[in-house]
Amino acid sequence: MDAYAEDAPQDAEGHPVVGSVGHDVPVELVWAAGARSVRLRGHPAWDRTRSATYLGSGLDVATASLFAGILHGAFGHLDAIVVSSDCDASQRLYYVMREIRRVEPEIGLPPVYLTDMLHLPRESTARYNVRRLEQFRQMLRTWFRVDPLDRLGEATALSARIVSLQRQFVSVARSEVLRVTGEQALAVFGAAQRLEPRRYAELLAALLAVLPGMPALEAPRLFLTGSSHDRPDVYRQIEEAGWLISGEDHDQGQLALQRRFPEDTPATAELLEVLARVYRDNGPTPQRASIERR
């Protein structure tokens, strides 16, 4: 197990922990159900031999490594795993885990669920997303015996506040004057996927209070495009070579700021419709958009 050691995301207050995979998991519903949502990530050093027996050799190394961590319990106890349908690799991982639960229950994988958010700029897409969100709401009710809709307004407002704070962070840290390295900015974005959301908002607000006083950084700037980065290794190597990463368009970094929430919290009856449009319009990702569009 030491070879698969990971900062296991256990909740100090005993709340359920839901592992998420991919860019499109509606974390607001998870929070409203009284659970923590923690985005799972692999590690380059993890042995992928066992995961390859299930996934084969056709999937990317990052997905295979993440699955290796799941199989070996690297993330501690997870009450459920929710996978978004954001790319082929995520979908295949979901179907493999679902089948393992069916034919090899002794492995002990937690319940798994696939969320399918579509992104075409059409009203029919929004209606489709509402149905998928309603199904996810019902699954969360089954798992945790609470109705997420009762607290979804609070959770949506908290998510909107986090995105607002992140935009402020970018405007101060990554404007005409760079005050953080790309690796540091990636850590700020990544913390949102692992910390309890209220705690994250508090810490980010504290960072914003001191950020304007931080010294300016001087080096040639570089914008990083393409595949998602859930660890800082590539950022570190680029910046050790004398560059500063001033932005990126992948979903572990600045692309997370594309979510647009209404200024006023909607009525309870409208919350799923609002959330359906937030995820429908969630910016172009490397998996589904050209470089030109991004």
NORZI-V121500 format. One record per pair of residues at least 12 apart in sequence whose C-alpha atoms are under 10 Angstrom apart, sorted by the first residue. I is the first residue (numbers start at 1). GAP is how many residues later the second one is. If there is no record, write none. Layout:
# NORZI-V121500
i=I gap=GAP
i=I gap=GAP
This chain:
# NORZI-V121500
i=1 gap=68
i=1 gap=71
i=1 gap=72
i=1 gap=73
i=2 gap=72
i=3 gap=42
i=3 gap=43
i=3 gap=44
i=3 gap=66
i=3 gap=69
i=3 gap=71
i=4 gap=38
i=4 gap=39
i=4 gap=41
i=4 gap=42
i=4 gap=43
i=4 gap=64
i=4 gap=65
i=4 gap=66
i=4 gap=67
i=4 gap=68
i=4 gap=69
i=4 gap=70
i=4 gap=71
i=5 gap=38
i=5 gap=41
i=5 gap=64
i=5 gap=67
i=5 gap=68
i=5 gap=69
i=5 gap=70
i=5 gap=71
i=6 gap=35
i=6 gap=36
i=6 gap=37
i=6 gap=63
i=6 gap=67
i=6 gap=68
i=6 gap=69
i=6 gap=70
i=7 gap=67
i=7 gap=68
i=7 gap=69
i=7 gap=187
i=8 gap=30
i=8 gap=32
i=8 gap=65
i=8 gap=66
i=8 gap=67
i=8 gap=68
i=8 gap=69
i=8 gap=70
i=8 gap=186
i=9 gap=27
i=9 gap=28
i=9 gap=29
i=9 gap=30
i=9 gap=31
i=9 gap=65
i=9 gap=66
i=9 gap=67
i=9 gap=68
i=9 gap=69
i=9 gap=185
i=9 gap=186
i=9 gap=187
i=10 gap=26
i=10 gap=28
i=10 gap=65
i=10 gap=66
i=10 gap=67
i=10 gap=68
i=10 gap=184
i=11 gap=24
i=11 gap=25
i=11 gap=184
i=11 gap=185
i=14 gap=21
i=14 gap=22
i=15 gap=18
i=15 gap=19
i=15 gap=20
i=15 gap=21
i=15 gap=64
i=16 gap=14
i=16 gap=15
i=16 gap=17
i=16 gap=18
i=16 gap=19
i=16 gap=20
i=16 gap=21
i=16 gap=61
i=16 gap=62
i=16 gap=63
i=16 gap=64
i=16 gap=127
i=16 gap=128
i=17 gap=13
i=17 gap=14
i=17 gap=17
i=17 gap=18
i=17 gap=19
i=17 gap=20
i=17 gap=21
i=17 gap=59
i=17 gap=60
i=17 gap=61
i=17 gap=62
i=17 gap=63
i=17 gap=64
i=18 gap=12
i=18 gap=13
i=18 gap=17
i=18 gap=18
i=18 gap=19
i=18 gap=20
i=18 gap=21
i=18 gap=22
i=18 gap=59
i=18 gap=60
i=18 gap=61
i=18 gap=62
i=18 gap=63
i=18 gap=64
i=18 gap=92
i=18 gap=93
i=18 gap=94
i=19 gap=17
i=19 gap=18
i=19 gap=19
i=19 gap=20
i=19 gap=21
i=19 gap=22
i=19 gap=51
i=19 gap=56
i=19 gap=58
i=19 gap=59
i=19 gap=60
i=19 gap=61
i=19 gap=62
i=19 gap=63
i=19 gap=64
i=19 gap=91
i=19 gap=93
i=19 gap=174
i=19 gap=175
i=20 gap=16
i=20 gap=17
i=20 gap=18
i=20 gap=19
i=20 gap=20
i=20 gap=21
i=20 gap=60
i=20 gap=61
i=20 gap=62
i=20 gap=63
i=20 gap=64
i=20 gap=92
i=20 gap=93
i=20 gap=94
i=20 gap=173
i=21 gap=17
i=21 gap=18
i=21 gap=19
i=21 gap=20
i=21 gap=42
i=21 gap=45
i=21 gap=60
i=21 gap=61
i=21 gap=62
i=21 gap=63
i=21 gap=64
i=21 gap=65
i=21 gap=69
i=21 gap=70
i=21 gap=72
i=21 gap=73
i=21 gap=93
i=22 gap=17
i=22 gap=18
i=22 gap=19
i=22 gap=60
i=22 gap=61
i=22 gap=62
i=22 gap=63
i=22 gap=64
i=22 gap=65
i=22 gap=67
i=22 gap=68
i=22 gap=69
i=22 gap=93
i=22 gap=229
i=22 gap=230
i=23 gap=16
i=23 gap=60
i=23 gap=61
i=23 gap=62
i=23 gap=63
i=23 gap=64
i=23 gap=67
i=23 gap=94
i=23 gap=205
i=23 gap=227
i=23 gap=228
i=23 gap=229
i=23 gap=232
i=23 gap=233
i=23 gap=256
i=23 gap=259
i=23 gap=262
i=24 gap=58
i=24 gap=59
i=24 gap=60
i=24 gap=61
i=24 gap=62
i=24 gap=63
i=24 gap=91
i=24 gap=92
i=24 gap=93
i=24 gap=94
i=24 gap=227
i=24 gap=255
i=24 gap=256
i=24 gap=258
i=25 gap=12
i=25 gap=14
i=25 gap=57
i=25 gap=58
i=25 gap=59
i=25 gap=60
i=25 gap=61
i=25 gap=89
i=25 gap=90
i=25 gap=91
i=25 gap=92
i=25 gap=108
i=25 gap=111
i=25 gap=254
i=26 gap=56
i=26 gap=58
i=26 gap=89
i=26 gap=90
i=26 gap=91
i=26 gap=107
i=26 gap=110
i=26 gap=130
i=26 gap=249
i=26 gap=250
i=26 gap=252
i=26 gap=253
i=27 gap=12
i=27 gap=55
i=27 gap=128
i=27 gap=129
i=27 gap=132
i=27 gap=166
i=28 gap=120
i=28 gap=121
i=28 gap=123
i=28 gap=124
i=28 gap=125
i=28 gap=126
i=28 gap=127
i=28 gap=128
i=28 gap=129
i=28 gap=130
i=28 gap=131
i=28 gap=132
i=28 gap=169
i=28 gap=247
i=29 gap=104
i=29 gap=105
i=29 gap=107
i=29 gap=108
i=29 gap=111
i=29 gap=118
i=29 gap=119
i=29 gap=120
i=29 gap=122
i=29 gap=123
i=29 gap=124
i=29 gap=126
i=29 gap=127
i=29 gap=243
i=29 gap=246
i=30 gap=52
i=30 gap=106
i=30 gap=107
i=30 gap=110
i=30 gap=114
i=30 gap=118
i=30 gap=122
i=30 gap=125
i=31 gap=117
i=31 gap=120
i=31 gap=121
i=31 gap=123
i=31 gap=124
i=31 gap=125
i=31 gap=127
i=31 gap=128
i=31 gap=165
i=31 gap=166
i=32 gap=105
i=32 gap=108
i=32 gap=114
i=32 gap=115
i=32 gap=116
i=32 gap=117
i=32 gap=118
i=32 gap=119
i=32 gap=120
i=32 gap=121
i=32 gap=122
i=32 gap=123
i=32 gap=124
i=33 gap=104
i=33 gap=107
i=33 gap=108
i=33 gap=110
i=33 gap=111
i=33 gap=112
i=33 gap=113
i=33 gap=114
i=33 gap=115
i=33 gap=116
i=33 gap=117
i=33 gap=118
i=33 gap=119
i=33 gap=122
i=34 gap=106
i=34 gap=110
i=34 gap=111
i=34 gap=112
i=34 gap=113
i=34 gap=114
i=34 gap=117
i=34 gap=121
i=35 gap=44
i=35 gap=105
i=35 gap=109
i=35 gap=113
i=35 gap=161
i=36 gap=43
i=36 gap=157
i=36 gap=158
i=36 gap=159
i=36 gap=160
i=36 gap=161
i=37 gap=41
i=37 gap=43
i=37 gap=44
i=37 gap=45
i=37 gap=155
i=37 gap=156
i=37 gap=157
i=37 gap=158
i=37 gap=159
i=37 gap=160
i=38 gap=37
i=38 gap=40
i=38 gap=43
i=38 gap=44
i=38 gap=153
i=38 gap=154
i=38 gap=155
i=38 gap=156
i=38 gap=157
i=38 gap=158
i=39 gap=42
i=39 gap=43
i=39 gap=44
i=39 gap=151
i=39 gap=152
i=39 gap=153
i=39 gap=154
i=39 gap=155
i=39 gap=191
i=39 gap=213
i=40 gap=26
i=40 gap=27
i=40 gap=29
i=40 gap=30
i=40 gap=34
i=40 gap=35
i=40 gap=41
i=40 gap=153
i=40 gap=154
i=40 gap=190
i=41 gap=21
i=41 gap=22
i=41 gap=24
i=41 gap=25
i=41 gap=26
i=41 gap=28
i=41 gap=29
i=41 gap=34
i=41 gap=188
i=41 gap=189
i=41 gap=190
i=42 gap=19
i=42 gap=20
i=42 gap=21
i=42 gap=22
i=42 gap=23
i=42 gap=24
i=42 gap=25
i=42 gap=26
i=42 gap=27
i=42 gap=28
i=42 gap=32
i=42 gap=33
i=42 gap=188
i=42 gap=189
i=43 gap=18
i=43 gap=19
i=43 gap=20
i=43 gap=21
i=43 gap=22
i=43 gap=23
i=43 gap=25
i=43 gap=26
i=43 gap=187
i=43 gap=188
i=44 gap=17
i=44 gap=18
i=44 gap=20
i=44 gap=21
i=44 gap=22
i=44 gap=187
i=44 gap=189
i=45 gap=20
i=46 gap=18
i=46 gap=19
i=46 gap=20
i=46 gap=21
i=46 gap=22
i=46 gap=23
i=46 gap=26
i=46 gap=28
i=47 gap=17
i=47 gap=18
i=47 gap=21
i=47 gap=22
i=47 gap=25
i=48 gap=13
i=48 gap=14
i=48 gap=15
i=48 gap=16
i=48 gap=17
i=48 gap=18
i=48 gap=19
i=48 gap=20
i=48 gap=21
i=48 gap=23
i=49 gap=15
i=49 gap=16
i=49 gap=19
i=50 gap=14
i=50 gap=15
i=50 gap=17
i=50 gap=18
i=50 gap=21
i=50 gap=22
i=51 gap=12
i=51 gap=13
i=51 gap=14
i=51 gap=15
i=51 gap=16
i=51 gap=17
i=51 gap=18
i=51 gap=19
i=51 gap=20
i=51 gap=21
i=52 gap=12
i=52 gap=13
i=52 gap=15
i=52 gap=16
i=54 gap=13
i=54 gap=39
i=54 gap=42
i=54 gap=43
i=54 gap=45
i=54 gap=46
i=55 gap=12
i=55 gap=34
i=55 gap=37
i=55 gap=38
i=55 gap=41
i=55 gap=42
i=58 gap=31
i=59 gap=29
i=59 gap=30
i=59 gap=31
i=59 gap=33
i=59 gap=34
i=60 gap=29
i=62 gap=27
i=62 gap=166
i=62 gap=167
i=62 gap=168
i=63 gap=26
i=63 gap=27
i=63 gap=29
i=63 gap=30
i=64 gap=25
i=64 gap=29
i=66 gap=27
i=67 gap=26
i=67 gap=29
i=67 gap=30
i=70 gap=27
i=70 gap=39
i=70 gap=40
i=71 gap=26
i=71 gap=36
i=71 gap=37
i=71 gap=38
i=72 gap=35
i=73 gap=35
i=73 gap=36
i=77 gap=32
i=77 gap=33
i=78 gap=31
i=78 gap=32
i=78 gap=33
i=79 gap=30
i=79 gap=31
i=79 gap=32
i=79 gap=33
i=79 gap=64
i=79 gap=65
i=80 gap=29
i=80 gap=30
i=80 gap=31
i=80 gap=32
i=80 gap=33
i=80 gap=60
i=80 gap=63
i=81 gap=13
i=81 gap=16
i=81 gap=28
i=81 gap=29
i=81 gap=30
i=81 gap=31
i=81 gap=32
i=81 gap=33
i=82 gap=12
i=82 gap=28
i=82 gap=29
i=82 gap=30
i=82 gap=31
i=82 gap=32
i=82 gap=33
i=82 gap=54
i=83 gap=12
i=83 gap=29
i=83 gap=30
i=83 gap=31
i=83 gap=32
i=83 gap=33
i=84 gap=29
i=84 gap=30
i=84 gap=31
i=84 gap=32
i=84 gap=33
i=85 gap=29
i=85 gap=30
i=85 gap=31
i=85 gap=32
i=85 gap=33
i=86 gap=29
i=86 gap=30
i=86 gap=31
i=86 gap=32
i=86 gap=33
i=86 gap=199
i=86 gap=201
i=86 gap=202
i=87 gap=198
i=87 gap=199
i=87 gap=200
i=87 gap=201
i=88 gap=199
i=90 gap=24
i=91 gap=23
i=91 gap=24
i=91 gap=25
i=94 gap=18
i=94 gap=19
i=94 gap=20
i=95 gap=17
i=95 gap=18
i=95 gap=19
i=97 gap=12
i=97 gap=13
i=97 gap=14
i=97 gap=15
i=97 gap=16
i=98 gap=12
i=98 gap=13
i=98 gap=14
i=98 gap=15
i=98 gap=16
i=111 gap=32
i=113 gap=23
i=113 gap=26
i=113 gap=27
i=114 gap=18
i=114 gap=22
i=115 gap=14
i=115 gap=17
i=115 gap=18
i=115 gap=20
i=115 gap=21
i=116 gap=12
i=116 gap=13
i=116 gap=15
i=116 gap=16
i=116 gap=17
i=116 gap=20
i=117 gap=12
i=117 gap=13
i=117 gap=14
i=117 gap=15
i=117 gap=16
i=117 gap=159
i=117 gap=160
i=117 gap=162
i=117 gap=163
i=117 gap=165
i=118 gap=14
i=118 gap=158
i=118 gap=159
i=118 gap=161
i=118 gap=162
i=118 gap=163
i=118 gap=164
i=119 gap=157
i=119 gap=158
i=119 gap=159
i=119 gap=160
i=119 gap=161
i=119 gap=162
i=119 gap=163
i=119 gap=164
i=119 gap=165
i=119 gap=169
i=120 gap=160
i=120 gap=161
i=121 gap=156
i=121 gap=159
i=121 gap=160
i=122 gap=155
i=122 gap=158
i=122 gap=159
i=123 gap=154
i=123 gap=157
i=125 gap=151
i=125 gap=152
i=125 gap=155
i=126 gap=146
i=126 gap=147
i=126 gap=148
i=126 gap=149
i=126 gap=150
i=126 gap=151
i=126 gap=152
i=126 gap=153
i=126 gap=154
i=126 gap=155
i=127 gap=145
i=127 gap=146
i=127 gap=149
i=127 gap=150
i=128 gap=148
i=128 gap=152
i=129 gap=143
i=129 gap=144
i=129 gap=146
i=129 gap=147
i=129 gap=148
i=129 gap=149
i=129 gap=150
i=129 gap=151
i=130 gap=141
i=130 gap=142
i=130 gap=143
i=130 gap=144
i=130 gap=145
i=130 gap=146
i=130 gap=147
i=131 gap=141
i=131 gap=142
i=131 gap=145
i=132 gap=140
i=132 gap=144
i=133 gap=139
i=133 gap=140
i=133 gap=142
i=133 gap=143
i=134 gap=15
i=134 gap=138
i=134 gap=139
i=134 gap=142
i=136 gap=12
i=137 gap=12
i=137 gap=135
i=149 gap=119
i=149 gap=120
i=149 gap=122
i=149 gap=123
i=150 gap=118
i=151 gap=117
i=152 gap=116
i=152 gap=119
i=152 gap=120
i=152 gap=123
i=153 gap=112
i=153 gap=113
i=153 gap=114
i=153 gap=115
i=153 gap=116
i=153 gap=117
i=153 gap=118
i=153 gap=119
i=154 gap=111
i=155 gap=42
i=155 gap=43
i=156 gap=105
i=156 gap=106
i=156 gap=109
i=156 gap=110
i=156 gap=115
i=156 gap=118
i=156 gap=119
i=157 gap=104
i=157 gap=105
i=157 gap=106
i=157 gap=107
i=157 gap=108
i=157 gap=109
i=158 gap=39
i=158 gap=40
i=158 gap=43
i=159 gap=38
i=159 gap=39
i=159 gap=42
i=159 gap=100
i=159 gap=102
i=160 gap=97
i=160 gap=99
i=160 gap=100
i=160 gap=101
i=160 gap=102
i=160 gap=103
i=160 gap=105
i=161 gap=36
i=161 gap=37
i=161 gap=40
i=161 gap=100
i=162 gap=30
i=162 gap=35
i=162 gap=36
i=162 gap=38
i=162 gap=39
i=162 gap=40
i=162 gap=42
i=162 gap=43
i=162 gap=95
i=163 gap=29
i=163 gap=38
i=163 gap=93
i=163 gap=94
i=163 gap=95
i=163 gap=96
i=163 gap=97
i=163 gap=98
i=164 gap=37
i=164 gap=93
i=164 gap=95
i=164 gap=96
i=164 gap=97
i=165 gap=36
i=165 gap=37
i=165 gap=39
i=165 gap=40
i=165 gap=42
i=165 gap=43
i=165 gap=92
i=166 gap=22
i=166 gap=23
i=166 gap=26
i=166 gap=35
i=166 gap=38
i=166 gap=39
i=166 gap=42
i=166 gap=88
i=166 gap=90
i=166 gap=91
i=167 gap=87
i=167 gap=89
i=167 gap=90
i=167 gap=91
i=168 gap=36
i=168 gap=37
i=168 gap=40
i=169 gap=16
i=169 gap=19
i=169 gap=20
i=169 gap=35
i=169 gap=36
i=169 gap=38
i=169 gap=39
i=169 gap=42
i=169 gap=43
i=170 gap=15
i=170 gap=38
i=170 gap=76
i=170 gap=77
i=170 gap=84
i=170 gap=87
i=172 gap=36
i=172 gap=39
i=172 gap=40
i=173 gap=12
i=173 gap=35
i=173 gap=38
i=173 gap=39
i=173 gap=41
i=173 gap=43
i=173 gap=73
i=174 gap=71
i=174 gap=72
i=174 gap=73
i=175 gap=71
i=175 gap=72
i=176 gap=40
i=176 gap=70
i=177 gap=35
i=177 gap=38
i=177 gap=39
i=177 gap=40
i=177 gap=41
i=177 gap=69
i=178 gap=36
i=178 gap=37
i=178 gap=38
i=178 gap=39
i=178 gap=40
i=178 gap=41
i=178 gap=43
i=178 gap=66
i=178 gap=67
i=178 gap=68
i=179 gap=32
i=179 gap=33
i=179 gap=34
i=179 gap=35
i=179 gap=36
i=179 gap=37
i=179 gap=38
i=179 gap=39
i=179 gap=67
i=180 gap=31
i=180 gap=34
i=180 gap=35
i=180 gap=36
i=180 gap=37
i=180 gap=64
i=180 gap=65
i=180 gap=66
i=181 gap=36
i=181 gap=54
i=181 gap=55
i=181 gap=58
i=181 gap=62
i=181 gap=63
i=181 gap=64
i=181 gap=65
i=181 gap=66
i=182 gap=39
i=182 gap=40
i=182 gap=41
i=182 gap=42
i=182 gap=50
i=182 gap=53
i=182 gap=54
i=182 gap=56
i=182 gap=57
i=182 gap=61
i=182 gap=62
i=182 gap=63
i=182 gap=64
i=182 gap=65
i=182 gap=66
i=182 gap=71
i=183 gap=48
i=183 gap=49
i=183 gap=50
i=183 gap=51
i=183 gap=52
i=183 gap=53
i=183 gap=54
i=183 gap=55
i=183 gap=56
i=183 gap=61
i=183 gap=62
i=183 gap=63
i=184 gap=48
i=184 gap=51
i=184 gap=52
i=184 gap=61
i=185 gap=47
i=185 gap=60
i=185 gap=61
i=185 gap=62
i=185 gap=68
i=185 gap=69
i=186 gap=43
i=186 gap=44
i=186 gap=45
i=186 gap=46
i=186 gap=49
i=186 gap=59
i=186 gap=61
i=186 gap=62
i=186 gap=66
i=186 gap=67
i=186 gap=68
i=187 gap=43
i=187 gap=44
i=187 gap=45
i=187 gap=65
i=187 gap=66
i=188 gap=12
i=188 gap=15
i=188 gap=16
i=188 gap=19
i=188 gap=65
i=189 gap=15
i=189 gap=41
i=189 gap=62
i=189 gap=63
i=189 gap=64
i=189 gap=65
i=189 gap=66
i=189 gap=67
i=189 gap=68
i=190 gap=39
i=190 gap=40
i=190 gap=41
i=190 gap=42
i=190 gap=62
i=190 gap=63
i=191 gap=12
i=191 gap=13
i=192 gap=12
i=192 gap=60
i=193 gap=59
i=217 gap=27
i=218 gap=24
i=218 gap=25
i=218 gap=26
i=219 gap=20
i=219 gap=23
i=219 gap=24
i=219 gap=25
i=219 gap=26
i=220 gap=19
i=220 gap=22
i=220 gap=23
i=220 gap=24
i=220 gap=25
i=220 gap=26
i=221 gap=18
i=221 gap=21
i=221 gap=22
i=221 gap=23
i=221 gap=24
i=221 gap=25
i=221 gap=26
i=222 gap=16
i=222 gap=17
i=222 gap=21
i=222 gap=22
i=222 gap=23
i=222 gap=24
i=222 gap=25
i=222 gap=26
i=223 gap=21
i=223 gap=22
i=223 gap=23
i=223 gap=24
i=223 gap=25
i=223 gap=26
i=224 gap=21
i=224 gap=22
i=224 gap=23
i=224 gap=24
i=224 gap=25
i=224 gap=26
i=225 gap=22
i=225 gap=23
i=225 gap=24
i=225 gap=25
i=225 gap=61
i=225 gap=66
i=225 gap=69
i=226 gap=22
i=226 gap=23
i=226 gap=24
i=226 gap=25
i=226 gap=59
i=226 gap=60
i=226 gap=61
i=226 gap=64
i=226 gap=65
i=226 gap=68
i=227 gap=21
i=227 gap=22
i=227 gap=23
i=227 gap=24
i=227 gap=25
i=227 gap=58
i=227 gap=59
i=227 gap=60
i=228 gap=20
i=228 gap=21
i=228 gap=22
i=228 gap=23
i=228 gap=24
i=228 gap=25
i=228 gap=57
i=228 gap=58
i=228 gap=59
i=229 gap=19
i=229 gap=21
i=229 gap=22
i=229 gap=23
i=229 gap=24
i=230 gap=20
i=230 gap=21
i=230 gap=22
i=230 gap=23
i=231 gap=21
i=248 gap=46
i=249 gap=34
i=249 gap=35
i=249 gap=36
i=249 gap=37
i=249 gap=42
i=249 gap=45
i=250 gap=33
i=250 gap=34
i=250 gap=35
i=250 gap=36
i=250 gap=37
i=250 gap=44
i=251 gap=32
i=251 gap=33
i=251 gap=34
i=251 gap=35
i=251 gap=36
i=255 gap=27
i=255 gap=28
i=255 gap=29
i=255 gap=30
i=255 gap=31
i=255 gap=39
i=256 gap=26
i=256 gap=27
i=256 gap=29
i=257 gap=25
i=257 gap=26
i=258 gap=20
i=258 gap=21
i=258 gap=23
i=258 gap=24
i=258 gap=25
i=258 gap=26
i=259 gap=16
i=259 gap=18
i=259 gap=19
i=259 gap=20
i=259 gap=21
i=259 gap=22
i=259 gap=23
i=259 gap=24
i=260 gap=14
i=260 gap=15
i=260 gap=17
i=260 gap=18
i=260 gap=19
i=260 gap=21
i=260 gap=22
i=260 gap=23
i=261 gap=13
i=261 gap=14
i=261 gap=16
i=261 gap=17
i=261 gap=18
i=262 gap=12
i=262 gap=13
i=262 gap=16
